[in-house]
Amino acid sequence: MSIGDVSARLRPGRRITGMSAVLLPHDSSASVDWTGLRALLERTVAAGLVPAVNMDTGFTQLLDDPTRHRVLDEVAAVAPGLPFVAGAFVADAPGAAFDGDGYRRAAAAISERGGTPMIFPSHGLNAGSGADWLARLADISIEVDRFYGFELGDMFVPHGRIYDLDTYRGLLDLPACVGAKHSSLDRVAEWRRLAVRDEVRPDFLVLTGNDLAIDMVMYGSDYLLGLSTFAPDVFAERDRRWAAGDPTFFELNDLLQYLGHFAFRSPVPGYRHNAAMTLALRGWIASDEIPAAVPRRPAADVEVLRELLGRLIDAGGEA
């Protein structure tokens, strides 16, 4: 893929579909802060973004089924009749067999509440060949009429996997699959997926999960980002400026990208602590506490995040 191929992909004035992976906040005792979650969901919906729950940002790998189901009930109550996305996840261990029944139950629980499941990776789901993965997704879709696929790099979770382009093309042949989140943090891999999408199925959503290249929306990607939970209002304003042809899109995008490069540094899963820090600084949640199993950032990060929030406000990004 050449630079010319990439520049030809620019889509000025395009209306962007934005989805935000909502942080699951915790209180000072490290219990789920349900009041804080409802407030974050309300702010996400008010900004015009589609809330996504039980994702990596929502610590889904650490939750039990009753907690995941309560999260689903909360988002369904906050956004009645509005679209939302949720991770359909089955916890397993290395070497585990694919649990089709578990995935079908998880997907059905989301659909029953009005959401669209995103088939979250596990050891069993991602074991074997690309053809195996596609067959398992087709098996899960027996219970639902629509779902999103999910390629997640192993820098996020040890059972993550990015598939080859032929397998991705096969994903577009599954009628119930209406889009897929791509989290390789690799621009070229995503550009190639966009080219396949345009050739095979133009209505298929390529949802960038590249928090280090959030300008992929300029080239035809939509997004489902953990970074957007830091500032759904600012992301929505950035998207509005792109659709309006407003050149100040670039200033706001650059500031958000600065935040992304800071928060998604190694170890990448530590971004969730930075999200909690930022949301606490904004007064949107009461505590920046996170589960014990999640990597923590140093306390000094708070001052960097405070400065970045100030710059975003000065750029007119805060509603």
Buried (B, 14 or more C-beta within 10 A) or exposed (E): EEEEEBEEBEBEEBEBBBBBBBBBBBBEEEEBBBEBBBBBBEBBBEBBBBBBBBBBBBBBBBBEBEBBBEBBEBBBEBBEEEEBBBBBBBBBEEEBEBBBEBBBBBBBBBBEBBBBBBBBBBBBBBBEEBEBBBBBBBBBBEBBEEBBBBBBBEBBBEBBBBBEEEBBBBBBEBEBBBBBBBBBBBBEBBBBBBBBBEEBBEEBBBBBBBBBBBBBBBBBBBBBBBBBBBBBBBBBBBBBBBEEEBEBBBBBBBBBBBBBEBBBEEEBBBBBBBBBBBBBBBEBBBBBBBBEEBEBBEEEBBEBBEEBBEBBEEBEBBE
